[in-house]
Amino acid sequence: MQLQTIFEKFKGQRVLVVGDIMLDAYIIGNVSRISPEAPVPVLDKKTSDFRLGGAGNVALNLVALGAKPIIASVIGNDAAGKQILSLLEEAKVESTCIVVDNNRQTTVKTRVIANNQQVIRIDEEQTDDISDELSSELTNLIEKESETGISAIIFEDYNKGVLTENLINSLVKLASEKNIITTVDPKKKNFLAYTGVTLFKPNLKELKEGLNISIDSSKTESIRIAANRLQKELNSSICFVTLSEHGVYIQDTTEYKHIDAHRRNISDVSGAGDSVIATATLCLAAEASISQIAEISNIAGGLACEKSGVSTVSLEELQKECFRLLL
């Protein structure tokens, strides 16, 4: 399939992102002196900023690529939760599948930036699994949303408690019945719970820890052995492994491919995985080949790494770079 056709098919795809949403807060200022109270720097605060994090950033990447995301998650009945809802509305992300839990704290990650350098991160979160009642409520909302037509479900797992085994199993079953694509950006806790998904996208560290094996990232055969084992465990259609400076590896049931990374001026790797899973999911929905999924997603991740902080890659940026590197 031609690249332009794939990118045209990105537009308007309704994709549901389910998982841990969080608020990224930034306190920004300058340091010019040490406190007399203790040997610590004093920050002269200049500004603050709030952004969507976790599953929210995946949704923002989908918007930037021309898709129409729906977010499904759990937030607390607190100021941070209200801030998330406001940011979702501002970004034109549907929040009809957000559940508010009066007994849960919204996850907030506050980064203190001094002289353009992050000096500390403060986490406020509650990571125990959501209750069976909340899981059922989320499932019902997502099932109702699926009746209006969705192309794919992205599972965005940050080990914050939203994606329980019960919820995962219910949604994979629902997707299978309705012929909806399922893709996963996993963490260690539920690593082997995603049986039967379409595409499973761990990074190298997650693959090693999830299978408890050693892998030589410079050798395709070593990665292929691990990917074969993972596919056997999960019965997934596609295994897609991101390898940082070594590029990406992808395989389905008939072929595999290891694609090198393109040379980049790396600014910040945070958020690159979000760009990759969003792009890979839209490529799947556009019926791209596994080689095209890997090539395009690899470029999206590289573009994200050239940006400072958690960021998105636009469809225009991705098209331009793919045409430059792949044609």
N, C-alpha and C positions, 0 to 999 in steps of 0.2 A: 504494500500500500504506500502511496506517495505521502511524504511528510505533510504537505499542505492539507491533504485530506484528513489526516489524523488530527491536526490542530483545529481544523474546522469542526470536527466532531466533539472536541472538548467543550464547545460553547453550549451552554444551557443544560449540561448533564446534571441531574439531581443526585447528589451523593450525600449519604448520611454518615456523619462522623460520630462514633460512639466511644466514650472513654473519659479520661480524667481531664477536665478543663481547669485552668488555674489563671490567676491574675499575676502578671509580671509587673512589679512596681519598681520604679527607679528613683533614687534620690541623687541628684547631681550637683556637684559644687567643686570648690577648690580648697586645697590645703596649703597653708603658708606658715603654720606654727604648730608647736606641740603643747598639749594641755598641761597646765601647772598642777592638775589634780592627779595625773597619772601619765606615764610615758607613752601617750597615744596622740595621733594627729587630731587636730580640730578641723572639722569640715565646715566651711562657710557655704551653706546651702544656697544654690542659685535657682534651681527649678526641680520639679518632680514630674513623673510621667507614668501612665498606666497603659499596659498593652495586654492583649489576649495571649495566654500561654497554653502549653500542652495541646490538647485536642483543638483548642481555639485557634492556635497558629496553623494547624493543618487546614482548618476551615478557611482561614484567611488566604492560604496558598491556593485553595480551590477557587476562591473568588477571583484572585489575581490571574488565574489561568482560564477564566471565562465560565466556570461552572457555577452551579447554584447549590451550595451546601446547606444541610440541616444538621444542627448539633444536638446530640443526645447525651446528657450528663446529669450529675447531681451537684448542686451548690447549696451553701448554707443560707439561712435567712439573716444575712448580715450585710454590712456596707460593701464588702468585697464582692459578694454575690450580686448585689444591685449594680455595682460597677461593671461586672461582666455582662449582665443583661443589657446595659446601656451601650457598651462597646460592640456587642453583637448586633444590636439594632443599627448602630452607626455604620457598621461594616456590611449591612444588608445580608446577615446570616440568619436563617430561620431558627428560632429558639423554641418551637412548639414541643420539642421533646426534652426540654430541661425540667427537671424535678427539683423543687425546693424542699430541703430537709431541715426542719426547725432544730434538730439535735446535732447537726453537723456543721463543722467550720469549713468555709470556703478556703481552698488552698491558695496561699499568697507567697510569692517568692520576691523578696525585696533586695535589690542590688544597690549598693552604695558606690557611686562613681566619683572618684576624686582625681582631678587633673587628667581626665579622660582614661583613667585606669580603675577597673573594678577592685575594690579593697576588701569587701566582705559581702556575703549573701546571707540574708536572714529568712528562714523558712517557717511559715505558720501553716500547719496542715494536720489533718486527721486521716490516717491511712488504713484504718480497719475496714473490712468489707462492708458494703451497704447491706441493709437487711433484705430478707427474702421479699418482704412487702414492697420495698422500693424497687427491687429488681423486677418484680412482676409489673409494677406500675410503668417502669421504663419499657419493658417488653410490649405492653399493651399500647403505649404511645407510638412506639416504632412500628408495630404491626398496622396500626391505623394509618400512619404516614406512608407505609409501603403500598397501601391501596391506591394512593394518588400517583404512584409510579416513581421508583428510584432506580438508578442504574447500578449503584454499588453501595456497600457498607464498608467503611474503614474502621477497624478496631485500633484505637490509639491508647496503648497501655503504658501507664507510668507508675504502676504499683501503688496507686492512691486509693484503691478500694472500689471503684465504680465497676470495673470489669471482673465480676465473680464468675466462677465456673458455670453456675446455673444460668447467668445472663448470656455468657458466651455460647453455651450449648443451645439455648432457646433461639438466639439470633442466627446462628449458623443453620439450624434446622429451618427457620423461617425463610432465610435466603435461598436455601436449597429448593424449598417448595415453590418459591416464586421466581426462581431462575435469576437471582440477584448476585452479582459479583461480590466476593468478600476478600478483603485484603487486610493484612495485620502488620502493625509495627509493634513488636512484642517487648516484654521485659521478662526477667527470670522467673518470677512467681508463677505466672500462668503459661509458661513457655510451651508446654506440651498439651495445653487444654484446647487448642484451636484445630481440632480434628476436622478435616474435610473442607478447609477454606480454599479459595482459588489461588491466592498468592500470599506467601509468608515472607516477610522482609526483615530478618535480623541483621544487625551489623556483626562484624567478626567477633567482638567481645561477647555479645549476647549468644552467638552460635556456640562458642567455646563453653560458656558457662551453662547454657541450656542443655547441652548434650554431655557436659563434663568430659571434654576431650581436648587434646592439643591439636592445633592446626597451623601449618606453615602457609602464611598468606601469600608468599612469593611463589608457591607451587600450585598450579591449577589442579593437579591430581589430588593433592591433600584436601583442597576445598571441595572437590567433587565427591570424595569419599564421605565427608561430613554432610554434604547436601543430600546425597543418596540416603544416608541414615535418617536425616530429618524428614525427607519425603515419605520414607517408609513409616516413621513414627506418626506423622500427621495425616498421611494420605492426601496431601495437598497437591494441586495441579502444578503450581510453579513455586520454586524456591529461588529467592532473589536476595543475595548477600552483598551488603555494602562493605568495601574493604579500605576505606580512607584513601591513602596515597596509592594504593594498589588497584584502585578502580572499583569495578563491580563484577559479580559472578551471577549468572542466571541459568536455570535449567527447568525444563518441563519433563514430561515422561519420555520424550524422544530425542531431545538435543540439549546441548549445554554450550555456554559461551562465557569467556573471561575477557572483559573489556578494560583496557588500561585507563587510568585517570588522565585527563588533559592537564597540561601545565597551567597552574593558576597562581595568582597573587593572593594567598590566603590571608584573610582578615579575621574571620571568626567562624568556627565550625558549628556553633550552636544553631540549631534550627535547620541544618542541612537535611537531616533525616526526614523532617516534616515536608520539605520541598520534594524529596524523592518519593515518599509514599503517595503524596497527592498526585504527582505527575504519573507515576506507575499505574495508579488506579484509573486515571483518565485515559491513559494509553490502552489499558485493558478494555475499558468501556468503548473505546474507539476501534476496537478489534485490530490493534497493531500486533505485529509478530513479536515473539519473545526477544529477538535481537533488537527490534525497534524500541521495545519497552526499556531494555537495558541501556541502549545508546542515549535515548532522550532523557531518561531519569538521571543517568550519570552526569549529563550536561547540566540538568537542573540543580543537582546537588553541588556541582562545582561553582555555578553562578551564585548560589546562596552563600558559599564559603568566602566569596569575595566581598560580601557585605558585612558591615559591623552590626553585631547584636543579632537577635532573633529576627529574621526578615522573610520576605516573600519574593518569589520570582514571577514576573509578569509573563503573560502569553507572548507579548511582543518581544521581550528580552529572549525568551526561550526559542522562539521561531528564528530570530536573527542569528543566534549562536548555533543552532542546529543546522541552518542553511550554510553557515560559514564552515562548520567542521565536518558535516556529513555528506554534503553534495559535491 
